Amino acid sequence: MASTVIGAGITIEGELSADEDVVVQGTVRGKLDAREGVTVESGATVEADITAGPMTVAGAVTGNITSTDRVDLQAGARVVGNVKATRITIADGAQFKGNVDMDV
Amino acid sequence: MVLTRSTSPASRHDAAPSTQAVLGSGTRVRGRVTGDGDLTVLGQLEGEVHLRGELCIAEGARVVSDIDAAALRVAGALEGDVHVSGDVAVLAGAHVRGDLHGASVSLEEGADFDGRLDCEFTLPADLGTGEGGLSDGPKARR
């Protein structure tokens, strides 16, 4: 199954749901639901609540993140919102404001 | 500025998308999609599309949306009115319901089209006034 790529020049305002991997290089506003992994690349903007499998963030996310797997906030990431995940890494150079809920 | 009724199977709608923006076959979008680049839709899209590039609706994809783009290729299902500054290609196997407006429109044999073609074209010199004509194009009422 092909994965979804929201290219750098593309903006989606609304609801995006996917049964496959989603890579965001552009902008998503609204809601993002993915069964598989979500990658928010450097330069991308997501203003949405996100539910996903494994997540990697190197861009900007404003919204709550719920992952059934792990969340990696990489250097250069800027996340404002709560993160609920089984595992989380926050790299040196990542900016993060919000709560972490690891369901312990 | 030509209205062509192409029957050539040369068009390639099943090729791997070369563009960077792809809505995969397992993806559904409800809302507004805007952007500068090209976009290929393999999944479902419902809402509104404003693109400065080419929109490609692949086989198996379903789009319910009015479309404003630089170019359009349809091999899947499309319901909505289309305003394109460049070329519109409706390929074999496509299902289109809506009005098509473009600099040139081609309908491939095997395409299913229900709507109006709105496209400017020059009449051949031996027809009518000999001057270029402006026409609403053939009309097929729904």
gemmi code that builds the backbone of each chain (N, CA, C; Angstrom):
import gemmi

chains = {
    "A": [
        ("MET", (0.842, -1.186, 0.000), (0.000, 0.000, 0.000), (0.883, 1.243, 0.000)),
        ("ALA", (0.557, 2.081, -0.908), (1.364, 3.308, -1.006), (1.147, 4.159, 0.235)),
        ("SER", (2.165, 4.864, 0.606), (1.986, 5.727, 1.754), (1.618, 7.131, 1.285)),
        ("THR", (1.228, 7.932, 2.246), (0.767, 9.279, 1.945), (1.846, 10.290, 2.256)),
        ("VAL", (2.090, 11.179, 1.324), (3.065, 12.242, 1.521), (2.378, 13.574, 1.273)),
        ("ILE", (2.343, 14.411, 2.284), (1.814, 15.768, 2.109), (3.012, 16.641, 1.797)),
        ("GLY", (3.215, 16.928, 0.526), (4.407, 17.641, 0.060), (4.549, 19.032, 0.655)),
        ("ALA", (5.720, 19.603, 0.466), (6.070, 20.864, 1.117), (5.148, 22.017, 0.721)),
        ("GLY", (4.625, 22.010, -0.484), (3.780, 23.129, -0.909), (2.315, 22.934, -0.614)),
        ("ILE", (1.970, 21.838, 0.032), (0.563, 21.464, 0.162), (0.031, 21.784, 1.562)),
        ("THR", (-1.173, 22.311, 1.608), (-1.853, 22.564, 2.878), (-3.176, 21.805, 2.889)),
        ("ILE", (-3.410, 21.068, 3.944), (-4.696, 20.395, 4.105), (-5.376, 20.954, 5.337)),
        ("GLU", (-6.592, 21.464, 5.137), (-7.372, 21.953, 6.262), (-8.582, 21.057, 6.369)),
        ("GLY", (-8.640, 20.293, 7.415), (-9.771, 19.384, 7.569), (-9.339, 18.134, 8.297)),
        ("GLU", (-9.848, 17.039, 7.820), (-9.664, 15.787, 8.529), (-8.918, 14.822, 7.612)),
        ("LEU", (-7.851, 14.266, 8.105), (-7.102, 13.307, 7.298), (-7.027, 12.003, 8.074)),
        ("SER", (-7.532, 10.934, 7.497), (-7.384, 9.644, 8.158), (-6.739, 8.669, 7.195)),
        ("ALA", (-5.832, 7.859, 7.716), (-5.041, 6.993, 6.843), (-4.826, 5.638, 7.492)),
        ("ASP", (-4.871, 4.602, 6.662), (-4.548, 3.252, 7.136), (-3.089, 2.939, 6.856)),
        ("GLU", (-2.327, 3.940, 6.535), (-0.956, 3.728, 6.075), (-0.058, 4.821, 6.642)),
        ("ASP", (1.210, 4.723, 6.342), (2.161, 5.724, 6.827), (1.848, 7.096, 6.242)),
        ("VAL", (2.043, 8.105, 7.058), (1.829, 9.474, 6.599), (3.097, 10.282, 6.852)),
        ("VAL", (3.571, 10.950, 5.830), (4.711, 11.843, 5.959), (4.232, 13.249, 5.668)),
        ("VAL", (4.445, 14.153, 6.606), (4.022, 15.543, 6.405), (5.258, 16.400, 6.176)),
        ("GLN", (5.304, 17.038, 5.015), (6.359, 18.016, 4.718), (5.744, 19.399, 4.594)),
        ("GLY", (4.457, 19.442, 4.406), (3.738, 20.711, 4.251), (2.988, 21.069, 5.515)),
        ("THR", (1.698, 21.395, 5.355), (0.894, 21.858, 6.482), (-0.387, 21.045, 6.596)),
        ("VAL", (-0.710, 20.657, 7.807), (-1.988, 19.995, 8.076), (-2.659, 20.714, 9.235)),
        ("ARG", (-3.889, 21.158, 9.022), (-4.658, 21.794, 10.093), (-5.957, 21.021, 10.263)),
        ("GLY", (-6.282, 20.710, 11.474), (-7.539, 20.011, 11.710), (-7.338, 18.777, 12.549)),
        ("LYS", (-7.325, 17.636, 11.898), (-7.258, 16.373, 12.616), (-6.479, 15.378, 11.771)),
        ("LEU", (-5.621, 14.624, 12.408), (-4.829, 13.642, 11.672), (-4.904, 12.303, 12.406)),
        ("ASP", (-5.502, 11.326, 11.753), (-5.617, 9.991, 12.331), (-4.900, 9.016, 11.421)),
        ("ALA", (-3.928, 8.306, 11.955), (-3.237, 7.306, 11.132), (-3.104, 6.012, 11.912)),
        ("ARG", (-3.311, 4.904, 11.228), (-3.146, 3.610, 11.883), (-1.662, 3.268, 12.005)),
        ("GLU", (-0.891, 3.750, 11.041), (0.535, 3.443, 11.013), (1.331, 4.661, 11.460)),
        ("GLY", (2.564, 4.722, 11.025), (3.459, 5.776, 11.493), (3.158, 7.134, 10.901)),
        ("VAL", (3.494, 8.161, 11.676), (3.388, 9.533, 11.182), (4.738, 10.209, 11.359)),
        ("THR", (5.223, 10.819, 10.299), (6.473, 11.565, 10.357), (6.187, 13.012, 10.015)),
        ("VAL", (6.548, 13.908, 10.924), (6.421, 15.338, 10.662), (7.827, 15.845, 10.402)),
        ("GLU", (8.135, 16.117, 9.165), (9.500, 16.461, 8.796), (9.829, 17.901, 9.155)),
        ("SER", (11.121, 18.168, 9.157), (11.605, 19.510, 9.420), (11.017, 20.467, 8.390)),
        ("GLY", (10.465, 21.569, 8.859), (9.840, 22.531, 7.951), (8.338, 22.337, 7.829)),
        ("ALA", (7.852, 21.209, 8.302), (6.416, 20.943, 8.237), (5.706, 21.570, 9.431)),
        ("THR", (4.423, 21.862, 9.256), (3.605, 22.415, 10.332), (2.343, 21.581, 10.475)),
        ("VAL", (2.098, 21.120, 11.681), (0.857, 20.403, 11.938), (0.143, 21.115, 13.086)),
        ("GLU", (-1.036, 21.641, 12.803), (-1.865, 22.230, 13.850), (-3.075, 21.334, 13.964)),
        ("ALA", (-2.906, 20.247, 14.668), (-3.964, 19.242, 14.701), (-3.701, 18.278, 15.841)),
        ("ASP", (-4.773, 17.682, 16.340), (-4.610, 16.556, 17.245), (-4.251, 15.344, 16.397)),
        ("ILE", (-3.273, 14.601, 16.873), (-2.762, 13.491, 16.074), (-2.944, 12.191, 16.841)),
        ("THR", (-3.501, 11.193, 16.195), (-3.431, 9.839, 16.729), (-2.688, 9.008, 15.702)),
        ("ALA", (-1.782, 8.180, 16.186), (-0.920, 7.465, 15.242), (-0.272, 6.272, 15.901)),
        ("GLY", (0.416, 5.504, 15.106), (1.324, 4.490, 15.606), (2.635, 5.190, 15.975)),
        ("PRO", (3.750, 4.661, 15.584), (5.020, 5.325, 15.890), (5.097, 6.703, 15.244)),
        ("MET", (5.574, 7.677, 16.024), (5.637, 9.040, 15.495), (7.022, 9.617, 15.583)),
        ("THR", (7.432, 10.299, 14.538), (8.694, 11.014, 14.534), (8.399, 12.466, 14.204)),
        ("VAL", (8.903, 13.361, 15.038), (8.635, 14.785, 14.805), (9.949, 15.539, 14.686)),
        ("ALA", (10.136, 16.225, 13.580), (11.281, 17.127, 13.428), (10.794, 18.530, 13.079)),
        ("GLY", (9.501, 18.661, 12.846), (8.912, 19.959, 12.507), (8.108, 20.502, 13.671)),
        ("ALA", (7.110, 21.311, 13.353), (6.305, 21.971, 14.380), (4.951, 21.295, 14.508)),
        ("VAL", (4.606, 20.957, 15.742), (3.288, 20.373, 16.002), (2.607, 21.176, 17.106)),
        ("THR", (1.411, 21.674, 16.841), (0.583, 22.269, 17.874), (-0.663, 21.405, 17.978)),
        ("GLY", (-0.779, 20.714, 19.081), (-1.913, 19.801, 19.246), (-1.484, 18.616, 20.081)),
        ("ASN", (-2.453, 17.855, 20.505), (-2.150, 16.696, 21.341), (-1.782, 15.497, 20.483)),
        ("ILE", (-0.801, 14.762, 20.970), (-0.324, 13.590, 20.239), (-0.663, 12.342, 21.038)),
        ("THR", (-1.356, 11.417, 20.408), (-1.633, 10.128, 21.038), (-1.047, 9.045, 20.146)),
        ("SER", (-0.137, 8.291, 20.701), (0.508, 7.256, 19.901), (0.342, 5.916, 20.593)),
        ("THR", (0.068, 4.873, 19.805), (-0.010, 3.535, 20.368), (1.388, 2.946, 20.538)),
        ("ASP", (2.368, 3.644, 20.038), (3.742, 3.163, 20.077), (4.637, 4.268, 20.643)),
        ("ARG", (5.746, 4.521, 20.000), (6.682, 5.494, 20.545), (6.593, 6.836, 19.826)),
        ("VAL", (7.030, 7.872, 20.521), (7.096, 9.206, 19.942), (8.530, 9.693, 20.058)),
        ("ASP", (9.119, 10.067, 18.961), (10.475, 10.614, 18.944), (10.432, 12.082, 18.561)),
        ("LEU", (10.821, 12.932, 19.501), (10.929, 14.358, 19.183), (12.394, 14.623, 18.870)),
        ("GLN", (12.661, 14.896, 17.618), (14.042, 15.050, 17.185), (14.503, 16.492, 17.328)),
        ("ALA", (15.820, 16.673, 17.201), (16.388, 18.019, 17.285), (15.714, 18.902, 16.249)),
        ("GLY", (15.304, 20.095, 16.657), (14.632, 21.009, 15.726), (13.118, 20.918, 15.821)),
        ("ALA", (12.630, 19.888, 16.499), (11.178, 19.757, 16.653), (10.662, 20.825, 17.605)),
        ("ARG", (9.415, 21.240, 17.375), (8.783, 22.198, 18.274), (7.370, 21.681, 18.515)),
        ("VAL", (7.130, 21.220, 19.723), (5.842, 20.590, 20.019), (5.165, 21.325, 21.166)),
        ("VAL", (3.961, 21.796, 20.928), (3.139, 22.390, 21.981), (1.886, 21.537, 22.083)),
        ("GLY", (1.789, 20.793, 23.159), (0.634, 19.908, 23.326), (1.023, 18.727, 24.195)),
        ("ASN", (0.037, 17.970, 24.569), (0.292, 16.819, 25.421), (0.631, 15.594, 24.582)),
        ("VAL", (1.511, 14.780, 25.142), (1.922, 13.579, 24.421), (1.563, 12.357, 25.250)),
        ("LYS", (0.796, 11.451, 24.643), (0.450, 10.194, 25.292), (1.039, 9.089, 24.435)),
        ("ALA", (1.927, 8.311, 25.035), (2.609, 7.278, 24.257), (3.188, 6.241, 25.204)),
        ("THR", (3.541, 5.093, 24.661), (4.156, 4.081, 25.516), (5.626, 4.382, 25.763)),
        ("ARG", (6.270, 4.974, 24.778), (7.666, 5.368, 24.932), (7.853, 6.738, 24.310)),
        ("ILE", (8.793, 7.492, 24.844), (9.031, 8.813, 24.257), (10.513, 9.163, 24.367)),
        ("THR", (11.030, 9.780, 23.321), (12.368, 10.356, 23.401), (12.260, 11.831, 23.019)),
        ("ILE", (13.016, 12.640, 23.741), (13.098, 14.060, 23.401), (14.569, 14.363, 23.188)),
        ("ALA", (14.928, 14.636, 21.963), (16.331, 14.841, 21.628), (16.799, 16.210, 22.116)),
        ("ASP", (18.098, 16.318, 22.314), (18.718, 17.604, 22.602), (18.434, 18.531, 21.421)),
        ("GLY", (17.869, 19.693, 21.700), (17.542, 20.606, 20.602), (16.081, 20.581, 20.219)),
        ("ALA", (15.330, 19.666, 20.836), (13.889, 19.656, 20.586), (13.219, 20.576, 21.599)),
        ("GLN", (12.189, 21.313, 21.163), (11.428, 22.159, 22.072), (10.097, 21.487, 22.347)),
        ("PHE", (9.717, 21.476, 23.611), (8.490, 20.757, 23.974), (7.794, 21.456, 25.126)),
        ("LYS", (6.531, 21.754, 24.940), (5.735, 22.295, 26.038), (4.466, 21.475, 26.122)),
        ("GLY", (4.284, 20.825, 27.252), (3.086, 20.005, 27.414), (3.348, 18.900, 28.413)),
        ("ASN", (2.368, 18.069, 28.585), (2.484, 16.953, 29.529), (2.806, 15.672, 28.787)),
        ("VAL", (3.457, 14.783, 29.528), (3.696, 13.456, 28.980), (2.895, 12.458, 29.805)),
        ("ASP", (2.148, 11.624, 29.135), (1.374, 10.590, 29.793), (1.822, 9.247, 29.228)),
        ("MET", (2.512, 8.483, 30.070), (3.017, 7.193, 29.582), (2.209, 6.032, 30.112)),
        ("ASP", (1.065, 6.348, 30.722), (0.143, 5.292, 31.113), (0.781, 4.249, 32.006)),
        ("VAL", (1.454, 4.701, 33.064), (2.107, 3.755, 33.967), (1.155, 3.267, 35.068)),
    ],
    "B": [
        ("MET", (-5.754, 25.525, -27.277), (-7.100, 25.947, -27.582), (-7.774, 24.966, -28.527)),
        ("VAL", (-7.670, 23.715, -28.266), (-8.304, 22.734, -29.124), (-9.141, 21.806, -28.281)),
        ("LEU", (-10.222, 21.392, -28.879), (-11.038, 20.375, -28.232), (-10.697, 19.068, -28.918)),
        ("THR", (-10.115, 18.206, -28.211), (-9.694, 16.955, -28.828), (-10.475, 15.804, -28.230)),
        ("ARG", (-10.713, 14.849, -29.045), (-11.321, 13.640, -28.517), (-10.298, 12.546, -28.773)),
        ("SER", (-9.465, 12.368, -27.818), (-8.327, 11.476, -28.005), (-8.744, 10.030, -27.790)),
        ("THR", (-8.253, 9.181, -28.638), (-8.512, 7.760, -28.442), (-7.204, 7.013, -28.231)),
        ("SER", (-6.128, 7.771, -28.148), (-4.828, 7.104, -28.006), (-4.648, 6.625, -26.578)),
        ("PRO", (-4.127, 5.443, -26.437), (-3.911, 4.927, -25.101), (-2.566, 5.358, -24.535)),
        ("ALA", (-2.004, 6.407, -25.149), (-0.641, 6.784, -24.788), (-0.551, 7.317, -23.362)),
        ("SER", (-1.668, 7.828, -22.871), (-1.597, 8.439, -21.550), (-1.274, 7.393, -20.486)),
        ("ARG", (-0.539, 7.839, -19.541), (0.015, 6.902, -18.576), (-0.501, 7.285, -17.192)),
        ("HIS", (-1.551, 6.636, -16.774), (-2.131, 7.040, -15.491), (-1.762, 6.076, -14.375)),
        ("ASP", (-1.164, 4.963, -14.754), (-0.862, 3.993, -13.718), (0.610, 4.054, -13.299)),
        ("ALA", (1.326, 5.014, -13.900), (2.744, 5.128, -13.562), (2.892, 5.563, -12.102)),
        ("ALA", (3.999, 5.215, -11.520), (4.253, 5.605, -10.140), (4.278, 7.120, -10.069)),
        ("PRO", (3.641, 7.686, -9.061), (3.586, 9.136, -8.966), (4.984, 9.726, -8.782)),
        ("SER", (5.290, 10.680, -9.635), (6.624, 11.265, -9.552), (6.603, 12.491, -8.648)),
        ("THR", (5.401, 12.946, -8.322), (5.303, 14.154, -7.516), (5.530, 13.821, -6.049)),
        ("GLN", (5.731, 14.862, -5.283), (6.040, 14.646, -3.880), (4.793, 14.496, -3.043)),
        ("ALA", (3.703, 15.037, -3.528), (2.505, 14.983, -2.700), (1.603, 13.858, -3.171)),
        ("VAL", (1.342, 12.926, -2.283), (0.528, 11.766, -2.622), (-0.450, 11.495, -1.484)),
        ("LEU", (-1.709, 11.356, -1.818), (-2.660, 10.834, -0.839), (-2.836, 9.361, -1.179)),
        ("GLY", (-2.301, 8.508, -0.348), (-2.259, 7.073, -0.640), (-3.629, 6.429, -0.685)),
        ("SER", (-3.649, 5.181, -1.121), (-4.923, 4.492, -1.342), (-5.666, 4.242, -0.039)),
        ("GLY", (-4.967, 4.232, 1.082), (-5.632, 4.012, 2.367), (-5.917, 5.299, 3.102)),
        ("THR", (-5.913, 6.404, 2.388), (-6.054, 7.703, 3.040), (-7.335, 8.406, 2.624)),
        ("ARG", (-8.030, 8.969, 3.617), (-9.228, 9.751, 3.350), (-9.031, 11.162, 3.857)),
        ("VAL", (-9.340, 12.134, 3.019), (-9.246, 13.524, 3.435), (-10.606, 14.170, 3.274)),
        ("ARG", (-11.042, 14.846, 4.333), (-12.264, 15.649, 4.248), (-11.890, 17.069, 4.597)),
        ("GLY", (-12.000, 17.951, 3.620), (-11.667, 19.335, 3.899), (-11.097, 20.018, 2.682)),
        ("ARG", (-10.210, 20.949, 2.959), (-9.716, 21.815, 1.904), (-8.263, 21.506, 1.639)),
        ("VAL", (-7.926, 21.313, 0.391), (-6.534, 21.061, 0.030), (-6.068, 22.201, -0.863)),
        ("THR", (-5.009, 22.888, -0.442), (-4.470, 23.968, -1.247), (-2.978, 23.756, -1.412)),
        ("GLY", (-2.392, 24.334, -2.441), (-0.950, 24.194, -2.554), (-0.376, 24.634, -3.880)),
        ("ASP", (0.943, 24.634, -3.928), (1.693, 25.079, -5.096), (2.057, 23.929, -6.024)),
        ("GLY", (2.251, 22.765, -5.458), (2.834, 21.682, -6.246), (1.789, 20.777, -6.871)),
        ("ASP", (2.272, 19.674, -7.407), (1.391, 18.666, -7.978), (0.880, 17.760, -6.865)),
        ("LEU", (-0.248, 17.152, -7.105), (-0.821, 16.244, -6.115), (-1.408, 15.033, -6.823)),
        ("THR", (-1.094, 13.864, -6.296), (-1.665, 12.635, -6.815), (-2.581, 12.039, -5.760)),
        ("VAL", (-3.795, 11.734, -6.143), (-4.746, 11.137, -5.211), (-4.956, 9.680, -5.587)),
        ("LEU", (-4.647, 8.785, -4.666), (-4.907, 7.355, -4.856), (-6.068, 6.920, -3.972)),
        ("GLY", (-6.379, 7.724, -2.975), (-7.411, 7.371, -1.999), (-8.674, 8.177, -2.207)),
        ("GLN", (-9.230, 8.681, -1.102), (-10.485, 9.416, -1.185), (-10.308, 10.842, -0.714)),
        ("LEU", (-10.942, 11.739, -1.424), (-10.832, 13.153, -1.097), (-12.205, 13.783, -1.248)),
        ("GLU", (-12.609, 14.487, -0.201), (-13.932, 15.101, -0.199), (-13.757, 16.531, 0.266)),
        ("GLY", (-14.152, 17.489, -0.531), (-14.023, 18.866, -0.060), (-13.780, 19.825, -1.184)),
        ("GLU", (-12.600, 20.399, -1.186), (-12.311, 21.505, -2.079), (-10.828, 21.446, -2.431)),
        ("VAL", (-10.476, 21.639, -3.684), (-9.070, 21.585, -4.084), (-8.696, 22.860, -4.837)),
        ("HIS", (-7.648, 23.529, -4.375), (-7.072, 24.665, -5.088), (-5.586, 24.402, -5.239)),
        ("LEU", (-5.156, 24.121, -6.456), (-3.754, 23.755, -6.668), (-3.155, 24.634, -7.752)),
        ("ARG", (-1.885, 24.994, -7.583), (-1.212, 25.699, -8.672), (-0.430, 24.712, -9.538)),
        ("GLY", (-0.593, 23.446, -9.249), (0.062, 22.413, -10.043), (-0.961, 21.475, -10.657)),
        ("GLU", (-0.488, 20.289, -10.989), (-1.366, 19.308, -11.630), (-1.984, 18.393, -10.580)),
        ("LEU", (-3.260, 18.151, -10.733), (-3.933, 17.172, -9.887), (-4.133, 15.908, -10.700)),
        ("CYS", (-3.717, 14.794, -10.123), (-3.858, 13.522, -10.804), (-4.738, 12.622, -9.939)),
        ("ILE", (-5.857, 12.216, -10.481), (-6.764, 11.323, -9.754), (-6.570, 9.936, -10.347)),
        ("ALA", (-5.889, 9.093, -9.606), (-5.478, 7.804, -10.140), (-6.640, 6.818, -10.166)),
        ("GLU", (-6.413, 5.724, -10.858), (-7.396, 4.663, -10.931), (-7.692, 4.172, -9.513)),
        ("GLY", (-8.951, 3.999, -9.183), (-9.316, 3.514, -7.856), (-9.543, 4.639, -6.864)),
        ("ALA", (-9.119, 5.840, -7.216), (-9.310, 6.978, -6.318), (-10.708, 7.550, -6.501)),
        ("ARG", (-11.190, 8.231, -5.455), (-12.513, 8.843, -5.532), (-12.434, 10.252, -4.969)),
        ("VAL", (-12.826, 11.220, -5.785), (-12.756, 12.616, -5.375), (-14.139, 13.241, -5.544)),
        ("VAL", (-14.657, 13.789, -4.457), (-15.916, 14.533, -4.509), (-15.578, 15.960, -4.122)),
        ("SER", (-15.371, 16.789, -5.116), (-14.829, 18.106, -4.815), (-14.840, 18.973, -6.063)),
        ("ASP", (-15.054, 20.255, -5.880), (-14.801, 21.179, -6.979), (-13.304, 21.384, -7.063)),
        ("ILE", (-12.801, 21.530, -8.276), (-11.356, 21.559, -8.461), (-10.940, 22.811, -9.212)),
        ("ASP", (-9.921, 23.451, -8.682), (-9.309, 24.605, -9.314), (-7.828, 24.278, -9.381)),
        ("ALA", (-7.286, 24.065, -10.576), (-5.892, 23.622, -10.677), (-5.293, 24.068, -12.001)),
        ("ALA", (-3.985, 23.827, -12.152), (-3.309, 24.194, -13.399), (-3.537, 23.123, -14.462)),
        ("ALA", (-3.667, 21.894, -14.033), (-3.916, 20.801, -14.974), (-4.576, 19.665, -14.216)),
        ("LEU", (-5.249, 18.802, -14.953), (-5.970, 17.706, -14.297), (-5.912, 16.461, -15.156)),
        ("ARG", (-5.615, 15.344, -14.521), (-5.709, 14.044, -15.187), (-6.577, 13.152, -14.318)),
        ("VAL", (-7.580, 12.559, -14.915), (-8.493, 11.721, -14.142), (-8.499, 10.312, -14.710)),
        ("ALA", (-8.216, 9.349, -13.878), (-8.394, 7.949, -14.262), (-9.348, 7.263, -13.287)),
        ("GLY", (-9.659, 7.948, -12.202), (-10.556, 7.398, -11.182), (-11.923, 8.048, -11.260)),
        ("ALA", (-12.560, 8.199, -10.113), (-13.908, 8.761, -10.069), (-13.847, 10.195, -9.561)),
        ("LEU", (-14.538, 11.078, -10.253), (-14.561, 12.479, -9.868), (-15.987, 13.004, -9.943)),
        ("GLU", (-16.416, 13.654, -8.875), (-17.722, 14.298, -8.852), (-17.493, 15.736, -8.442)),
        ("GLY", (-17.714, 16.657, -9.350), (-17.505, 18.054, -9.013), (-17.161, 18.858, -10.246)),
        ("ASP", (-17.222, 20.157, -10.121), (-16.923, 21.028, -11.250), (-15.427, 21.325, -11.289)),
        ("VAL", (-14.924, 21.431, -12.495), (-13.482, 21.559, -12.679), (-13.167, 22.861, -13.405)),
        ("HIS", (-12.304, 23.664, -12.830), (-11.777, 24.855, -13.503), (-10.280, 24.731, -13.585)),
        ("VAL", (-9.780, 24.513, -14.774), (-8.355, 24.268, -14.945), (-7.826, 25.263, -15.968)),
        ("SER", (-6.663, 25.867, -15.669), (-6.094, 26.844, -16.601), (-5.400, 26.145, -17.768)),
        ("GLY", (-4.992, 24.917, -17.560), (-4.291, 24.171, -18.611), (-5.147, 23.053, -19.173)),
        ("ASP", (-4.560, 21.884, -19.239), (-5.214, 20.764, -19.910), (-5.957, 19.865, -18.940)),
        ("VAL", (-7.084, 19.367, -19.416), (-7.840, 18.365, -18.675), (-7.797, 17.074, -19.485)),
        ("ALA", (-7.382, 15.991, -18.862), (-7.368, 14.695, -19.534), (-8.238, 13.733, -18.744)),
        ("VAL", (-9.275, 13.247, -19.388), (-10.127, 12.232, -18.771), (-9.773, 10.905, -19.436)),
        ("LEU", (-9.162, 10.025, -18.678), (-8.581, 8.821, -19.258), (-9.566, 7.661, -19.228)),
        ("ALA", (-9.238, 6.637, -19.971), (-10.097, 5.458, -20.042), (-10.325, 4.896, -18.646)),
        ("GLY", (-11.566, 4.534, -18.369), (-11.880, 3.958, -17.063), (-12.294, 4.994, -16.044)),
        ("ALA", (-12.144, 6.277, -16.389), (-12.519, 7.333, -15.452), (-14.033, 7.505, -15.420)),
        ("HIS", (-14.546, 7.950, -14.295), (-15.954, 8.320, -14.159), (-15.991, 9.768, -13.702)),
        ("VAL", (-16.525, 10.632, -14.524), (-16.559, 12.051, -14.179), (-17.987, 12.556, -14.230)),
        ("ARG", (-18.423, 13.181, -13.146), (-19.726, 13.860, -13.121), (-19.492, 15.295, -12.728)),
        ("GLY", (-19.733, 16.187, -13.664), (-19.537, 17.594, -13.367), (-19.134, 18.329, -14.623)),
        ("ASP", (-18.988, 19.623, -14.503), (-18.619, 20.422, -15.667), (-17.112, 20.554, -15.744)),
        ("LEU", (-16.600, 20.471, -16.966), (-15.160, 20.590, -17.173), (-14.870, 21.894, -17.896)),
        ("HIS", (-13.997, 22.685, -17.321), (-13.570, 23.911, -17.967), (-12.055, 23.907, -18.024)),
        ("GLY", (-11.502, 23.970, -19.230), (-10.048, 23.970, -19.352), (-9.619, 24.528, -20.683)),
        ("ALA", (-8.315, 24.810, -20.832), (-7.799, 25.315, -22.104), (-7.962, 24.242, -23.172)),
        ("SER", (-7.723, 23.003, -22.794), (-8.041, 21.904, -23.695), (-8.557, 20.741, -22.874)),
        ("VAL", (-9.485, 20.025, -23.445), (-10.079, 18.894, -22.741), (-9.973, 17.680, -23.644)),
        ("SER", (-9.474, 16.595, -23.123), (-9.477, 15.368, -23.920), (-10.213, 14.271, -23.165)),
        ("LEU", (-11.047, 13.570, -23.889), (-11.788, 12.434, -23.323), (-11.293, 11.178, -24.030)),
        ("GLU", (-10.747, 10.289, -23.270), (-10.263, 9.068, -23.881), (-11.429, 8.105, -24.058)),
        ("GLU", (-11.292, 7.212, -25.042), (-12.328, 6.208, -25.245), (-12.390, 5.325, -24.000)),
        ("GLY", (-13.594, 5.061, -23.543), (-13.741, 4.245, -22.338), (-13.938, 5.073, -21.090)),
        ("ALA", (-13.857, 6.403, -21.247), (-14.122, 7.274, -20.105), (-15.623, 7.488, -19.993)),
        ("ASP", (-16.096, 7.643, -18.764), (-17.510, 7.843, -18.500), (-17.669, 9.288, -18.046)),
        ("PHE", (-18.401, 10.080, -18.814), (-18.477, 11.506, -18.525), (-19.924, 11.973, -18.556)),
        ("ASP", (-20.327, 12.660, -17.515), (-21.679, 13.172, -17.408), (-21.576, 14.614, -16.949)),
        ("GLY", (-21.730, 15.534, -17.893), (-21.621, 16.933, -17.519), (-21.447, 17.802, -18.737)),
        ("ARG", (-20.922, 18.984, -18.537), (-20.737, 19.928, -19.636), (-19.266, 20.118, -19.907)),
        ("LEU", (-18.939, 20.269, -21.193), (-17.590, 20.671, -21.556), (-17.639, 22.154, -21.854)),
        ("ASP", (-16.792, 22.905, -21.201), (-16.765, 24.338, -21.412), (-15.343, 24.680, -21.801)),
        ("CYS", (-15.118, 24.907, -23.094), (-13.744, 25.089, -23.504), (-13.693, 25.905, -24.786)),
        ("GLU", (-12.766, 26.837, -24.866), (-12.647, 27.692, -26.037), (-11.862, 26.964, -27.108)),
        ("PHE", (-12.327, 27.110, -28.346), (-11.529, 26.528, -29.414), (-11.749, 27.292, -30.706)),
        ("THR", (-10.818, 27.163, -31.620), (-10.880, 27.858, -32.893), (-11.566, 26.966, -33.910)),
        ("LEU", (-12.570, 27.528, -34.576), (-13.246, 26.760, -35.610), (-12.347, 26.672, -36.833)),
        ("PRO", (-12.385, 25.581, -37.563), (-11.642, 25.505, -38.808), (-12.144, 26.578, -39.766)),
        ("ALA", (-11.265, 27.059, -40.681), (-11.565, 28.192, -41.544), (-12.781, 27.931, -42.427)),
        ("ASP", (-12.991, 26.702, -42.821), (-14.104, 26.404, -43.723), (-15.423, 26.259, -42.993)),
        ("LEU", (-15.397, 26.461, -41.718), (-16.635, 26.360, -40.945), (-17.033, 27.745, -40.453)),
        ("GLY", (-18.300, 28.058, -40.589), (-18.838, 29.283, -40.009), (-18.155, 30.519, -40.558)),
        ("THR", (-17.815, 31.431, -39.697), (-17.307, 32.729, -40.102), (-15.880, 32.686, -40.599)),
        ("GLY", (-15.160, 31.677, -40.259), (-13.747, 31.633, -40.615), (-12.899, 32.296, -39.554)),
        ("GLU", (-13.519, 33.157, -38.787), (-12.824, 33.721, -37.636), (-12.796, 32.674, -36.532)),
        ("GLY", (-12.002, 32.921, -35.577), (-12.007, 32.007, -34.436), (-13.355, 32.077, -33.759)),
        ("GLY", (-13.832, 30.993, -33.270), (-15.127, 30.990, -32.620), (-14.973, 30.799, -31.128)),
        ("LEU", (-15.959, 31.267, -30.443), (-15.978, 31.022, -29.009), (-17.235, 30.224, -28.735)),
        ("SER", (-17.065, 29.116, -28.135), (-18.215, 28.243, -27.955), (-18.274, 27.732, -26.540)),
        ("ASP", (-19.461, 27.463, -26.144), (-19.630, 26.789, -24.864), (-19.253, 25.336, -24.986)),
        ("GLY", (-19.050, 24.924, -26.208), (-18.724, 23.527, -26.427), (-19.980, 22.706, -26.442)),
        ("PRO", (-19.807, 21.443, -26.751), (-20.966, 20.568, -26.778), (-21.587, 20.475, -25.398)),
        ("LYS", (-22.887, 20.390, -25.394), (-23.543, 20.329, -24.095), (-24.273, 19.008, -23.960)),
        ("ALA", (-24.030, 18.367, -22.912), (-24.762, 17.143, -22.616), (-25.427, 17.353, -21.277)),
        ("ARG", (-26.714, 17.552, -21.345), (-27.399, 17.808, -20.078), (-27.441, 16.561, -19.225)),
        ("ARG", (-27.342, 16.766, -17.927), (-27.408, 15.629, -17.016), (-28.816, 15.098, -16.936)),
    ],
}
model = gemmi.Model(1)
for chain_id, residues in chains.items():
    chain = gemmi.Chain(chain_id)
    for i, (resn, *xyz) in enumerate(residues, 1):
        res = gemmi.Residue()
        res.name, res.seqid = resn, gemmi.SeqId(i, " ")
        for name, pos in zip(("N", "CA", "C"), xyz):
            atom = gemmi.Atom()
            atom.name, atom.element = name, gemmi.Element(name[0])
            atom.pos, atom.b_iso = gemmi.Position(*pos), 0.0
            res.add_atom(atom)
        chain.add_residue(res)
    model.add_chain(chain)
structure = gemmi.Structure()
structure.add_model(model)
structure.setup_entities()
